[in-house]
Amino acid sequence: MANANEKITKEEVKDEAIEVAEQNGGIINIPAVKLDSRKIQEEIEQLEKNIKLFNQIKILSLKLTKEEDWIDQGGNPYLMDRGAENIAIAWGVDITDVQVKQEWYEDAKGRYFGFIATGRAYSKKLNRTVEDVGVCTQRDKFFARMGGKLIPVEEVDVANIRRKAVTNLHNRLIKRLVGLMSVTFDDLKKAGLNVSKIQKIEYRSGKKKTERTLSLQALELREKTWKMLMDLALGDEAQALTLLEEYSKVTTTKNGKERTYYAKSPEDLKSEKWIQVTYGKVKEAWEAEVGTEPEEEQGQPLFEEGAQ
């Protein structure tokens, strides 16, 4: 083979590459030129430092959350919006260039639509930028069904699906910035969280079917409802609870007798339908008081019948 001062031909490179590959059992691919061992060692040391820093950022981010910010979803921890927002504030995260596009699809049940949200996030304190995508469609179980039946496309709350796509985008961007895309319960324990306090999404077995206690979407919508109530109450928890009682109030009739009940705390909202109805009332009051949510101000139509 030619020395370092001579021009290396393609054939020589090919021959050495084959020889190295054979020596290593064909498992690894090593460049067909001699490498500076000192530079390799420097790269290894830098990678080790980066891994240590990455783990520190990850654990610090987890310490910014509480047990109620997490859901045990099928044995895996899932960070809800409130916890992600606290992390974003701590790391100085700015989310920009959010674009939302509506798409139409078709399956055996017919045509349906979805929203694809794209954007980027930059952390001032980490000096890091990431891009990602958030998606939500009409086939989302929480938005697609009511009373066990598929909701017709014209009756779906399109704005909720659009918001969900943007929420998914924000959540993914924040988690990617600080390395929380694959968190384990061991990670939470290292951050000092009591994992036994984390709420589980479980399945109950019945004679006719298997049903969920509450879907993840329902839990997130319940959390968003409480956040809006706190905004309306200007941060006064007692006043927010009073508002919750008002907006969650439901009157039913059974055996000729009327019964009125309401939620005394967000956790009392234990049915998906009740959460949806309460959220709708609170959202209407919140928008009248505070204004339209940012993700709705994109200048794009929310729903176009027959659009492709």
Backbone as CSV, one residue per row, in Angstrom:
resi,resn,N_x,N_y,N_z,CA_x,CA_y,CA_z,C_x,C_y,C_z
1,MET,0.848,-1.205,0.000,0.000,0.000,0.000,0.873,1.241,0.000
2,ALA,0.395,2.309,-0.622,1.160,3.556,-0.691,1.295,4.163,0.681
3,ASN,2.412,4.925,0.900,2.582,5.584,2.189,1.756,6.851,2.259
4,ALA,1.853,7.578,3.401,0.975,8.736,3.641,1.194,9.853,2.656
5,ASN,2.395,9.912,2.012,2.702,11.013,1.094,2.402,10.669,-0.355
6,GLU,1.955,9.460,-0.602,1.666,9.037,-1.961,0.155,8.985,-2.199
7,LYS,-0.217,9.108,-3.438,-1.622,9.053,-3.801,-2.110,7.606,-3.733
8,ILE,-3.216,7.397,-3.056,-3.771,6.049,-2.902,-4.749,5.779,-4.031
9,THR,-4.529,4.686,-4.745,-5.437,4.370,-5.850,-6.709,3.725,-5.323
10,LYS,-7.741,3.715,-6.171,-9.018,3.121,-5.793,-8.871,1.629,-5.515
11,GLU,-8.028,0.964,-6.306,-7.842,-0.470,-6.136,-7.185,-0.787,-4.798
12,GLU,-6.188,0.045,-4.386,-5.517,-0.166,-3.116,-6.484,0.026,-1.956
13,VAL,-7.322,1.049,-2.067,-8.334,1.289,-1.032,-9.274,0.102,-0.948
14,LYS,-9.708,-0.373,-2.093,-10.642,-1.508,-2.137,-10.009,-2.758,-1.531
15,ASP,-8.726,-3.031,-1.905,-8.051,-4.218,-1.396,-7.903,-4.177,0.122
16,GLU,-7.531,-2.995,0.662,-7.334,-2.899,2.112,-8.658,-2.977,2.855
17,ALA,-9.686,-2.398,2.267,-11.010,-2.455,2.906,-11.480,-3.892,3.030
18,ILE,-11.251,-4.677,1.966,-11.647,-6.085,1.985,-10.849,-6.839,3.041
19,GLU,-9.546,-6.559,3.092,-8.681,-7.248,4.044,-9.105,-6.956,5.480
20,VAL,-9.381,-5.681,5.787,-9.795,-5.299,7.141,-11.124,-5.940,7.491
21,ALA,-12.045,-5.944,6.533,-13.367,-6.533,6.776,-13.245,-8.015,7.084
22,GLU,-12.375,-8.705,6.332,-12.190,-10.129,6.567,-11.557,-10.398,7.920
23,GLN,-10.608,-9.547,8.310,-9.955,-9.720,9.601,-10.924,-9.542,10.758
24,ASN,-11.957,-8.741,10.557,-12.936,-8.479,11.616,-14.211,-9.283,11.434
25,GLY,-14.106,-10.322,10.644,-15.259,-11.192,10.460,-16.388,-10.547,9.695
26,GLY,-16.087,-9.450,9.006,-17.121,-8.769,8.232,-18.161,-8.070,9.074
27,ILE,-17.879,-7.904,10.391,-18.878,-7.330,11.292,-18.841,-5.810,11.281
28,ILE,-17.625,-5.232,11.266,-17.504,-3.780,11.336,-16.838,-3.242,10.090
29,ASN,-17.124,-2.000,9.812,-16.577,-1.341,8.639,-15.565,-0.304,9.094
30,ILE,-14.295,-0.541,8.778,-13.236,0.370,9.190,-12.698,1.096,7.960
31,PRO,-12.520,2.420,8.009,-12.004,3.158,6.854,-10.691,2.554,6.370
32,ALA,-10.464,2.615,5.056,-9.300,1.988,4.441,-8.067,2.895,4.486
33,VAL,-7.993,3.765,5.486,-6.810,4.594,5.699,-6.457,4.536,7.168
34,LYS,-5.213,4.786,7.477,-4.787,4.745,8.866,-5.356,5.932,9.636
35,LEU,-5.873,5.664,10.839,-6.465,6.705,11.658,-5.495,7.127,12.748
36,ASP,-5.614,8.384,13.152,-4.790,8.935,14.221,-5.363,8.458,15.554
37,SER,-4.653,7.572,16.252,-5.160,7.006,17.502,-5.393,8.087,18.550
38,ARG,-4.615,9.146,18.509,-4.804,10.230,19.477,-6.137,10.940,19.263
39,LYS,-6.483,11.154,17.986,-7.761,11.807,17.676,-8.932,10.905,18.056
40,ILE,-8.744,9.598,17.823,-9.813,8.662,18.202,-10.047,8.714,19.704
41,GLN,-8.979,8.734,20.478,-9.098,8.794,21.928,-9.775,10.073,22.371
42,GLU,-9.462,11.184,21.704,-10.092,12.468,22.034,-11.594,12.413,21.755
43,GLU,-11.952,11.778,20.629,-13.374,11.652,20.285,-14.102,10.801,21.315
44,ILE,-13.454,9.711,21.743,-14.059,8.827,22.748,-14.274,9.580,24.053
45,GLU,-13.273,10.329,24.480,-13.377,11.100,25.723,-14.487,12.139,25.627
46,GLN,-14.618,12.778,24.452,-15.666,13.775,24.269,-17.042,13.129,24.303
47,LEU,-17.156,11.946,23.691,-18.424,11.224,23.711,-18.810,10.841,25.133
48,GLU,-17.844,10.413,25.919,-18.115,10.060,27.308,-18.607,11.267,28.096
49,LYS,-18.015,12.429,27.839,-18.452,13.663,28.500,-19.882,14.012,28.080
50,ASN,-20.158,13.842,26.774,-21.495,14.153,26.268,-22.550,13.234,26.876
51,ILE,-22.201,11.949,27.021,-23.138,10.995,27.617,-23.427,11.374,29.069
52,LYS,-22.390,11.743,29.797,-22.560,12.155,31.191,-23.436,13.399,31.280
53,LEU,-23.201,14.362,30.392,-24.002,15.585,30.379,-25.443,15.280,30.008
54,PHE,-25.626,14.413,29.025,-26.959,14.019,28.586,-27.756,13.425,29.747
55,ASN,-27.132,12.528,30.499,-27.808,11.900,31.628,-28.133,12.908,32.725
56,GLN,-27.244,13.872,32.929,-27.508,14.912,33.927,-28.714,15.753,33.531
57,ILE,-28.773,16.132,32.251,-29.911,16.916,31.752,-31.204,16.124,31.898
58,LYS,-31.137,14.840,31.586,-32.312,13.964,31.671,-32.839,13.883,33.098
59,ILE,-31.954,13.614,34.065,-32.381,13.482,35.453,-32.869,14.817,36.011
60,LEU,-32.179,15.903,35.682,-32.623,17.228,36.136,-34.014,17.543,35.602
61,SER,-34.267,17.187,34.345,-35.580,17.424,33.742,-36.658,16.622,34.461
62,LEU,-36.345,15.375,34.792,-37.307,14.536,35.501,-37.599,15.074,36.894
63,LYS,-36.586,15.680,37.531,-36.782,16.252,38.863,-37.721,17.457,38.835
64,LEU,-37.927,18.025,37.668,-38.843,19.161,37.527,-40.299,18.702,37.481
65,THR,-40.517,17.392,37.409,-41.881,16.860,37.320,-42.323,16.268,38.653
66,LYS,-43.624,16.020,38.747,-44.212,15.386,39.920,-44.891,14.084,39.496
67,GLU,-45.235,13.278,40.476,-45.872,11.991,40.163,-47.159,12.184,39.368
68,GLU,-47.921,13.241,39.668,-49.185,13.450,38.972,-49.002,13.932,37.535
69,ASP,-47.763,14.246,37.150,-47.483,14.633,35.770,-47.302,13.419,34.867
70,TRP,-47.303,12.219,35.460,-47.025,11.007,34.711,-48.212,10.049,34.714
71,ILE,-48.280,9.232,33.681,-49.280,8.175,33.570,-48.551,6.867,33.278
72,ASP,-48.958,5.808,33.970,-48.435,4.474,33.674,-49.282,3.903,32.548
73,GLN,-48.749,3.961,31.340,-49.494,3.528,30.165,-48.956,2.183,29.690
74,GLY,-49.647,1.129,30.088,-49.231,-0.205,29.681,-47.857,-0.592,30.187
75,GLY,-47.485,-0.114,31.377,-46.193,-0.458,31.954,-45.074,0.498,31.590
76,ASN,-45.398,1.548,30.845,-44.405,2.550,30.465,-44.840,3.936,30.938
77,PRO,-43.919,4.734,31.490,-44.294,6.077,31.944,-44.499,7.036,30.780
78,TYR,-45.584,7.800,30.840,-45.892,8.786,29.802,-46.029,10.155,30.459
79,LEU,-45.275,11.121,29.960,-45.294,12.476,30.515,-46.442,13.273,29.921
80,MET,-47.296,13.810,30.778,-48.432,14.592,30.318,-48.035,16.045,30.099
81,ASP,-48.969,16.816,29.529,-48.666,18.171,29.072,-48.133,19.074,30.175
82,ARG,-48.741,18.992,31.353,-48.350,19.894,32.446,-46.880,19.726,32.801
83,GLY,-46.427,18.486,32.913,-45.029,18.229,33.239,-44.097,18.703,32.145
84,ALA,-44.495,18.501,30.884,-43.671,18.940,29.758,-43.542,20.460,29.747
85,GLU,-44.609,21.153,30.083,-44.576,22.619,30.103,-43.627,23.133,31.187
86,ASN,-43.618,22.498,32.340,-42.705,22.913,33.413,-41.251,22.738,32.988
87,ILE,-40.977,21.646,32.291,-39.620,21.401,31.795,-39.239,22.464,30.766
88,ALA,-40.178,22.802,29.890,-39.909,23.800,28.849,-39.565,25.154,29.462
89,ILE,-40.270,25.528,30.513,-40.009,26.807,31.175,-38.616,26.811,31.794
90,ALA,-38.258,25.720,32.447,-36.966,25.638,33.127,-35.789,25.724,32.160
91,TRP,-35.934,25.118,30.975,-34.839,25.102,30.009,-34.940,26.218,28.976
92,GLY,-35.880,27.128,29.152,-36.013,28.256,28.230,-36.328,27.824,26.815
93,VAL,-37.350,26.987,26.672,-37.691,26.439,25.360,-38.652,27.365,24.605
94,ASP,-38.302,27.682,23.381,-39.167,28.438,22.482,-39.602,27.519,21.345
95,ILE,-40.905,27.437,21.110,-41.433,26.625,20.014,-41.908,27.561,18.916
96,THR,-41.367,27.376,17.719,-41.663,28.288,16.611,-41.983,27.518,15.343
97,ASP,-42.347,28.297,14.304,-42.602,27.756,12.964,-43.622,26.628,12.970
98,VAL,-44.631,26.748,13.831,-45.666,25.706,13.891,-46.604,25.847,12.692
99,GLN,-46.709,24.793,11.936,-47.605,24.747,10.780,-48.528,23.544,10.933
100,VAL,-49.805,23.738,10.616,-50.775,22.650,10.742,-51.428,22.401,9.384
101,LYS,-51.368,21.160,8.955,-51.938,20.791,7.656,-52.996,19.711,7.836
102,GLN,-54.110,19.878,7.137,-55.177,18.880,7.194,-55.001,17.881,6.057
103,GLU,-55.165,16.603,6.376,-55.045,15.545,5.374,-56.289,14.668,5.423
104,TRP,-56.619,14.080,4.284,-57.738,13.148,4.219,-57.236,11.743,3.923
105,TYR,-57.881,10.763,4.557,-57.498,9.369,4.405,-58.756,8.533,4.178
106,GLU,-58.559,7.252,3.943,-59.707,6.359,3.756,-59.366,4.969,4.265
107,ASP,-60.309,4.359,4.967,-60.141,2.981,5.415,-61.450,2.240,5.194
108,ALA,-61.580,1.061,5.763,-62.776,0.238,5.545,-64.041,0.912,6.064
109,LYS,-63.885,1.853,7.007,-65.039,2.537,7.591,-65.385,3.823,6.845
110,GLY,-64.588,4.168,5.832,-64.883,5.360,5.053,-63.772,6.400,5.114
111,ARG,-64.088,7.605,4.634,-63.115,8.678,4.608,-63.047,9.358,5.973
112,TYR,-61.861,9.793,6.333,-61.687,10.518,7.580,-60.499,11.455,7.430
113,PHE,-60.416,12.429,8.329,-59.376,13.444,8.213,-58.461,13.431,9.426
114,GLY,-57.357,14.082,9.276,-56.417,14.237,10.378,-55.622,15.503,10.205
115,PHE,-54.916,15.900,11.238,-54.067,17.080,11.189,-52.625,16.687,11.470
116,ILE,-51.715,17.251,10.713,-50.284,17.040,10.904,-49.674,18.386,11.280
117,ALA,-49.117,18.454,12.479,-48.488,19.690,12.960,-46.972,19.523,12.925
118,THR,-46.289,20.481,12.346,-44.832,20.466,12.306,-44.296,21.735,12.965
119,GLY,-43.105,21.655,13.493,-42.510,22.835,14.124,-41.133,22.542,14.656
120,ARG,-40.530,23.542,15.263,-39.201,23.373,15.834,-39.150,23.992,17.221
121,ALA,-38.226,23.515,18.016,-38.062,24.036,19.374,-36.588,24.329,19.622
122,TYR,-36.348,25.432,20.308,-34.976,25.835,20.632,-34.880,26.083,22.130
123,SER,-33.847,25.503,22.750,-33.596,25.721,24.171,-32.473,26.736,24.327
124,LYS,-32.777,27.850,24.961,-31.775,28.896,25.169,-30.655,28.407,26.085
125,LYS,-31.003,27.618,27.077,-30.003,27.183,28.050,-29.155,26.018,27.537
126,LEU,-29.729,25.212,26.646,-28.974,24.092,26.093,-28.370,24.415,24.728
127,ASN,-28.819,25.534,24.144,-28.352,25.948,22.810,-28.542,24.810,21.810
128,ARG,-29.754,24.271,21.805,-30.050,23.120,20.957,-31.395,23.316,20.277
129,THR,-31.472,22.897,19.015,-32.704,23.000,18.240,-33.109,21.631,17.713
130,VAL,-34.399,21.316,17.788,-34.916,20.067,17.223,-36.180,20.363,16.436
131,GLU,-36.521,19.476,15.526,-37.764,19.560,14.763,-38.525,18.251,14.927
132,ASP,-39.853,18.329,14.835,-40.631,17.097,14.973,-42.019,17.290,14.392
133,VAL,-42.835,16.243,14.524,-44.185,16.215,13.953,-45.168,15.716,15.004
134,GLY,-46.351,16.313,15.036,-47.434,15.843,15.902,-48.653,15.538,15.042
135,VAL,-49.325,14.427,15.319,-50.441,13.982,14.480,-51.648,13.628,15.329
136,CYS,-52.831,13.925,14.834,-54.070,13.430,15.433,-55.106,13.333,14.328
137,THR,-55.856,12.234,14.292,-56.850,12.034,13.244,-58.234,11.817,13.844
138,GLN,-59.205,11.812,12.971,-60.585,11.572,13.378,-60.766,10.168,13.918
139,ARG,-59.839,9.274,13.638,-59.930,7.906,14.128,-59.375,7.771,15.548
140,ASP,-58.893,8.862,16.119,-58.462,8.845,17.513,-59.642,8.375,18.350
141,LYS,-59.414,7.350,19.186,-60.513,6.720,19.918,-61.323,7.699,20.754
142,PHE,-60.631,8.684,21.350,-61.348,9.598,22.233,-62.263,10.535,21.457
143,PHE,-61.818,10.965,20.265,-62.600,11.922,19.486,-63.536,11.252,18.495
144,ALA,-63.291,9.982,18.171,-64.040,9.334,17.102,-65.322,8.665,17.568
145,ARG,-65.406,8.365,18.874,-66.555,7.593,19.353,-67.307,8.299,20.473
146,MET,-68.585,8.058,20.496,-69.442,8.539,21.568,-70.472,7.458,21.832
147,GLY,-70.517,6.984,23.078,-71.445,5.914,23.418,-71.142,4.619,22.693
148,GLY,-69.860,4.399,22.382,-69.459,3.166,21.717,-69.661,3.162,20.217
149,LYS,-70.167,4.268,19.650,-70.428,4.328,18.216,-69.520,5.369,17.552
150,LEU,-69.186,5.111,16.289,-68.336,6.018,15.528,-69.110,7.292,15.216
151,ILE,-68.512,8.431,15.509,-69.165,9.723,15.267,-69.056,10.081,13.791
152,PRO,-70.161,10.509,13.142,-70.094,10.938,11.736,-69.115,12.095,11.593
153,VAL,-68.435,12.172,10.449,-67.398,13.170,10.244,-67.907,14.586,10.464
154,GLU,-69.158,14.849,10.067,-69.692,16.210,10.188,-70.019,16.579,11.632
155,GLU,-70.017,15.606,12.539,-70.338,15.892,13.933,-69.104,15.910,14.841
156,VAL,-67.948,15.643,14.267,-66.712,15.622,15.045,-66.281,17.047,15.378
157,ASP,-65.793,17.256,16.603,-65.251,18.549,16.998,-63.859,18.681,16.376
158,VAL,-63.819,19.309,15.215,-62.579,19.387,14.450,-61.498,20.154,15.208
159,ALA,-61.906,21.209,15.906,-60.927,22.028,16.628,-60.182,21.212,17.682
160,ASN,-60.881,20.288,18.335,-60.234,19.459,19.351,-59.156,18.563,18.738
161,ILE,-59.432,18.016,17.561,-58.455,17.161,16.896,-57.245,17.987,16.469
162,ARG,-57.503,19.181,16.006,-56.406,20.076,15.598,-55.539,20.456,16.800
163,ARG,-56.200,20.788,17.909,-55.460,21.127,19.130,-54.603,19.943,19.584
164,LYS,-55.187,18.747,19.484,-54.467,17.558,19.935,-53.208,17.333,19.111
165,ALA,-53.286,17.570,17.811,-52.110,17.415,16.949,-51.012,18.384,17.376
166,VAL,-51.399,19.627,17.685,-50.420,20.624,18.115,-49.866,20.279,19.495
167,THR,-50.740,19.809,20.380,-50.292,19.389,21.714,-49.277,18.252,21.605
168,ASN,-49.570,17.284,20.736,-48.637,16.174,20.522,-47.293,16.683,20.022
169,LEU,-47.331,17.661,19.113,-46.097,18.254,18.587,-45.284,18.892,19.708
170,HIS,-45.926,19.740,20.514,-45.231,20.424,21.602,-44.595,19.419,22.568
171,ASN,-45.376,18.405,22.910,-44.890,17.399,23.857,-43.652,16.686,23.315
172,ARG,-43.700,16.307,22.047,-42.572,15.602,21.436,-41.345,16.512,21.334
173,LEU,-41.551,17.746,20.965,-40.425,18.678,20.830,-39.700,18.864,22.159
174,ILE,-40.469,19.078,23.211,-39.869,19.309,24.532,-39.110,18.072,24.998
175,LYS,-39.725,16.911,24.842,-39.079,15.673,25.295,-37.824,15.356,24.476
176,ARG,-37.855,15.644,23.202,-36.667,15.391,22.380,-35.520,16.324,22.766
177,LEU,-35.840,17.556,23.101,-34.796,18.515,23.463,-33.993,18.064,24.675
178,VAL,-34.669,17.466,25.642,-33.998,17.129,26.905,-33.793,15.625,27.083
179,GLY,-34.040,14.857,26.023,-33.750,13.430,26.076,-34.735,12.590,26.847
180,LEU,-36.030,12.902,26.760,-37.038,12.149,27.513,-37.948,11.316,26.610
181,MET,-37.457,10.930,25.450,-38.297,10.156,24.543,-38.447,8.699,24.988
182,SER,-37.495,8.198,25.745,-37.547,6.797,26.184,-37.244,6.712,27.682
183,VAL,-38.154,7.210,28.479,-37.973,7.221,29.929,-38.484,5.916,30.531
184,THR,-37.785,5.408,31.531,-38.204,4.201,32.242,-38.581,4.562,33.683
185,PHE,-39.223,3.619,34.361,-39.553,3.855,35.765,-38.291,3.934,36.615
186,ASP,-37.234,3.250,36.214,-35.957,3.356,36.929,-35.416,4.786,36.851
187,ASP,-35.602,5.428,35.680,-35.189,6.828,35.530,-35.950,7.720,36.514
188,LEU,-37.254,7.464,36.634,-38.081,8.266,37.549,-37.631,8.061,38.994
189,LYS,-37.291,6.835,39.328,-36.810,6.548,40.692,-35.511,7.291,40.966
190,LYS,-34.601,7.316,39.982,-33.334,8.026,40.150,-33.559,9.521,40.366
191,ALA,-34.652,10.040,39.806,-34.970,11.458,39.965,-35.731,11.738,41.260
192,GLY,-35.968,10.683,42.056,-36.616,10.867,43.349,-38.124,10.792,43.331
193,LEU,-38.732,10.330,42.240,-40.188,10.215,42.171,-40.643,8.885,42.756
194,ASN,-41.778,8.921,43.427,-42.382,7.715,43.987,-43.306,7.112,42.930
195,VAL,-42.812,6.105,42.219,-43.564,5.561,41.086,-44.856,4.879,41.512
196,SER,-44.987,4.508,42.779,-46.217,3.871,43.249,-47.391,4.851,43.252
197,LYS,-47.086,6.153,43.199,-48.134,7.179,43.198,-48.606,7.527,41.785
198,ILE,-47.954,6.970,40.785,-48.294,7.303,39.405,-49.548,6.554,38.974
199,GLN,-50.495,7.286,38.421,-51.774,6.702,38.025,-51.605,5.766,36.832
200,LYS,-52.309,4.648,36.872,-52.224,3.668,35.809,-53.447,3.739,34.904
201,ILE,-53.200,3.501,33.617,-54.294,3.276,32.679,-54.409,1.778,32.537
202,GLU,-55.499,1.227,33.060,-55.650,-0.223,33.110,-56.834,-0.681,32.280
203,TYR,-56.884,-1.976,32.057,-58.008,-2.613,31.373,-58.764,-3.491,32.362
204,ARG,-60.086,-3.455,32.233,-60.910,-4.327,33.061,-61.527,-5.395,32.165
205,SER,-61.479,-6.608,32.578,-62.041,-7.715,31.789,-63.498,-7.927,32.174
206,GLY,-64.348,-7.948,31.180,-65.762,-8.190,31.415,-66.227,-9.408,30.649
207,LYS,-67.486,-9.755,30.788,-68.010,-10.939,30.108,-68.115,-10.711,28.607
208,LYS,-68.461,-9.481,28.219,-68.688,-9.216,26.805,-67.517,-8.508,26.128
209,LYS,-66.768,-7.714,26.887,-65.701,-6.952,26.248,-64.683,-6.505,27.277
210,THR,-63.585,-5.993,26.778,-62.559,-5.406,27.627,-62.620,-3.900,27.453
211,GLU,-62.673,-3.163,28.534,-62.812,-1.719,28.427,-61.768,-1.012,29.261
212,ARG,-61.474,0.198,28.890,-60.505,1.008,29.604,-61.197,1.815,30.681
213,THR,-60.484,2.094,31.772,-61.042,2.976,32.786,-61.167,4.381,32.224
214,LEU,-60.068,4.943,31.751,-60.061,6.244,31.069,-58.926,6.217,30.062
215,SER,-59.173,6.769,28.905,-58.126,6.817,27.890,-57.125,7.914,28.243
216,LEU,-55.962,7.820,27.643,-54.946,8.851,27.838,-55.467,10.207,27.386
217,GLN,-56.200,10.227,26.267,-56.747,11.489,25.762,-57.715,12.109,26.752
218,ALA,-58.513,11.259,27.404,-59.465,11.770,28.387,-58.736,12.385,29.574
219,LEU,-57.682,11.716,30.021,-56.905,12.244,31.144,-56.244,13.568,30.789
220,GLU,-55.734,13.669,29.564,-55.110,14.921,29.132,-56.148,16.031,29.001
221,LEU,-57.350,15.686,28.499,-58.396,16.687,28.350,-58.878,17.149,29.724
222,ARG,-58.936,16.234,30.673,-59.313,16.606,32.040,-58.282,17.558,32.637
223,GLU,-57.015,17.274,32.358,-55.943,18.137,32.847,-56.026,19.523,32.212
224,LYS,-56.322,19.558,30.904,-56.440,20.836,30.212,-57.640,21.624,30.735
225,THR,-58.722,20.921,31.069,-59.904,21.575,31.639,-59.544,22.278,32.948
226,TRP,-58.792,21.586,33.794,-58.398,22.171,35.082,-57.475,23.370,34.879
227,LYS,-56.602,23.283,33.905,-55.695,24.393,33.628,-56.474,25.640,33.211
228,MET,-57.495,25.469,32.378,-58.311,26.601,31.949,-59.104,27.173,33.119
229,LEU,-59.582,26.289,33.997,-60.309,26.758,35.178,-59.406,27.597,36.081
230,MET,-58.143,27.171,36.226,-57.189,27.940,37.026,-56.911,29.294,36.377
231,ASP,-56.881,29.333,35.048,-56.716,30.616,34.346,-57.899,31.539,34.624
232,LEU,-59.107,30.968,34.543,-60.315,31.764,34.780,-60.370,32.262,36.220
233,ALA,-59.823,31.470,37.146,-59.840,31.827,38.572,-58.602,32.629,38.971
234,LEU,-57.769,33.005,37.981,-56.558,33.800,38.234,-55.637,33.132,39.253
235,GLY,-55.576,31.794,39.159,-54.665,31.054,40.023,-55.211,30.695,41.390
236,ASP,-56.440,31.081,41.679,-57.057,30.788,42.972,-57.693,29.395,42.905
237,GLU,-57.084,28.412,43.581,-57.550,27.035,43.486,-58.967,26.865,44.023
238,ALA,-59.288,27.542,45.110,-60.629,27.426,45.688,-61.680,27.932,44.701
239,GLN,-61.380,29.043,44.038,-62.311,29.592,43.056,-62.421,28.672,41.847
240,ALA,-61.289,28.052,41.460,-61.307,27.124,40.333,-62.191,25.914,40.637
241,LEU,-62.150,25.449,41.890,-63.000,24.326,42.282,-64.472,24.706,42.255
242,THR,-64.756,25.949,42.629,-66.134,26.440,42.560,-66.617,26.469,41.115
243,LEU,-65.753,26.937,40.219,-66.100,26.969,38.801,-66.276,25.556,38.251
244,LEU,-65.449,24.636,38.723,-65.565,23.249,38.280,-66.928,22.682,38.646
245,GLU,-67.377,22.952,39.853,-68.693,22.476,40.282,-69.783,23.015,39.352
246,GLU,-69.631,24.289,38.976,-70.639,24.918,38.121,-70.665,24.312,36.722
247,TYR,-69.484,24.177,36.101,-69.427,23.727,34.711,-69.589,22.216,34.563
248,SER,-69.369,21.470,35.623,-69.515,20.014,35.530,-70.905,19.539,35.951
249,LYS,-71.754,20.470,36.336,-73.073,20.106,36.860,-73.915,19.416,35.792
250,VAL,-74.478,18.270,36.156,-75.306,17.481,35.248,-76.572,17.058,35.987
251,THR,-77.707,17.140,35.303,-78.985,16.715,35.887,-79.528,15.531,35.105
252,THR,-79.843,14.463,35.803,-80.391,13.267,35.158,-81.739,12.922,35.789
253,THR,-82.528,12.154,35.065,-83.829,11.709,35.563,-83.888,10.197,35.542
254,LYS,-84.227,9.595,36.691,-84.333,8.145,36.786,-85.535,7.798,37.650
255,ASN,-86.386,6.952,37.082,-87.619,6.565,37.782,-88.449,7.779,38.189
256,GLY,-88.471,8.773,37.296,-89.263,9.964,37.544,-88.641,10.939,38.531
257,LYS,-87.446,10.647,39.013,-86.789,11.528,39.976,-85.557,12.176,39.355
258,GLU,-85.437,13.475,39.588,-84.286,14.203,39.082,-83.124,14.151,40.072
259,ARG,-81.934,14.043,39.523,-80.753,14.042,40.360,-79.702,14.941,39.725
260,THR,-79.149,15.846,40.525,-78.098,16.742,40.041,-76.787,16.401,40.741
261,TYR,-75.753,16.238,39.957,-74.451,15.944,40.552,-73.382,16.763,39.835
262,TYR,-72.248,16.904,40.489,-71.155,17.707,39.942,-69.834,17.196,40.514
263,ALA,-68.730,17.650,39.913,-67.396,17.236,40.340,-66.862,18.211,41.377
264,LYS,-66.373,17.678,42.478,-65.778,18.519,43.517,-64.264,18.678,43.320
265,SER,-63.709,17.833,42.454,-62.290,17.924,42.108,-62.136,17.373,40.699
266,PRO,-61.047,17.700,40.004,-60.859,17.173,38.649,-60.922,15.657,38.601
267,GLU,-60.425,14.988,39.647,-60.405,13.533,39.675,-61.803,12.929,39.735
268,ASP,-62.804,13.724,40.131,-64.180,13.224,40.169,-64.741,12.997,38.765
269,LEU,-64.134,13.633,37.759,-64.578,13.456,36.372,-64.039,12.118,35.881
270,LYS,-64.821,11.068,36.049,-64.333,9.715,35.808,-64.911,9.036,34.573
271,SER,-65.757,9.749,33.835,-66.257,9.178,32.584,-65.829,10.073,31.424
272,GLU,-65.553,9.443,30.296,-65.058,10.192,29.142,-66.105,11.186,28.638
273,LYS,-67.367,10.792,28.661,-68.418,11.691,28.184,-68.529,12.907,29.098
274,TRP,-68.450,12.684,30.400,-68.546,13.792,31.356,-67.366,14.748,31.175
275,ILE,-66.201,14.187,30.936,-65.019,15.026,30.703,-65.206,15.865,29.443
276,GLN,-65.697,15.250,28.370,-65.901,15.971,27.117,-66.893,17.114,27.279
277,VAL,-68.014,16.826,27.952,-69.049,17.846,28.133,-68.530,18.998,28.991
278,THR,-67.867,18.663,30.085,-67.331,19.699,30.977,-66.264,20.524,30.270
279,TYR,-65.400,19.852,29.536,-64.361,20.563,28.794,-64.979,21.552,27.811
280,GLY,-66.030,21.127,27.114,-66.689,22.016,26.152,-67.217,23.286,26.802
281,LYS,-67.832,23.148,27.979,-68.373,24.308,28.685,-67.256,25.236,29.164
282,VAL,-66.215,24.635,29.719,-65.105,25.429,30.241,-64.366,26.130,29.105
283,LYS,-64.175,25.421,27.993,-63.477,26.019,26.855,-64.230,27.226,26.315
284,GLU,-65.546,27.111,26.254,-66.354,28.234,25.769,-66.196,29.454,26.671
285,ALA,-66.200,29.213,27.990,-66.024,30.320,28.937,-64.602,30.875,28.877
286,TRP,-63.645,29.985,28.727,-62.233,30.398,28.686,-61.947,31.251,27.458
287,GLU,-62.473,30.837,26.303,-62.246,31.592,25.068,-62.938,32.949,25.109
288,ALA,-64.109,33.009,25.775,-64.797,34.292,25.899,-64.023,35.259,26.793
289,GLU,-63.306,34.701,27.767,-62.572,35.527,28.728,-61.135,35.815,28.277
290,VAL,-60.454,34.777,27.795,-59.019,34.887,27.492,-58.746,35.087,26.009
291,GLY,-59.491,34.388,25.162,-59.270,34.498,23.730,-59.006,33.143,23.101
292,THR,-58.796,33.149,21.787,-58.573,31.916,21.046,-57.210,31.347,21.365
293,GLU,-57.152,30.028,21.472,-55.878,29.379,21.748,-54.923,29.611,20.579
294,PRO,-53.610,29.763,20.837,-52.623,30.094,19.818,-52.657,29.202,18.590
295,GLU,-52.834,27.890,18.782,-52.752,27.001,17.635,-53.901,27.173,16.672
296,GLU,-54.940,27.922,17.062,-56.054,28.149,16.148,-55.829,29.373,15.285
297,GLU,-54.751,30.107,15.543,-54.496,31.344,14.828,-53.476,31.128,13.719
298,GLN,-53.727,30.132,12.886,-52.780,29.796,11.833,-53.258,30.263,10.462
299,GLY,-54.462,30.819,10.410,-54.960,31.305,9.140,-55.349,30.202,8.174
300,GLN,-55.631,28.997,8.677,-56.007,27.878,7.830,-57.404,27.418,8.226
301,PRO,-58.213,26.986,7.242,-59.548,26.475,7.566,-59.436,25.187,8.372
302,LEU,-60.306,25.030,9.356,-60.269,23.841,10.195,-60.889,22.636,9.490
303,PHE,-61.847,22.877,8.630,-62.550,21.752,8.036,-63.010,22.126,6.636
304,GLU,-62.700,21.289,5.675,-63.130,21.521,4.301,-63.766,20.236,3.787
305,GLU,-65.046,20.211,3.669,-65.755,19.020,3.212,-65.314,18.664,1.806
306,GLY,-64.903,17.408,1.663,-64.503,16.942,0.349,-63.100,17.292,-0.046
307,ALA,-62.338,17.923,0.851,-60.966,18.286,0.521,-60.109,17.052,0.420
308,GLN,-59.078,17.117,-0.391,-58.174,15.976,-0.534,-56.837,16.322,0.058
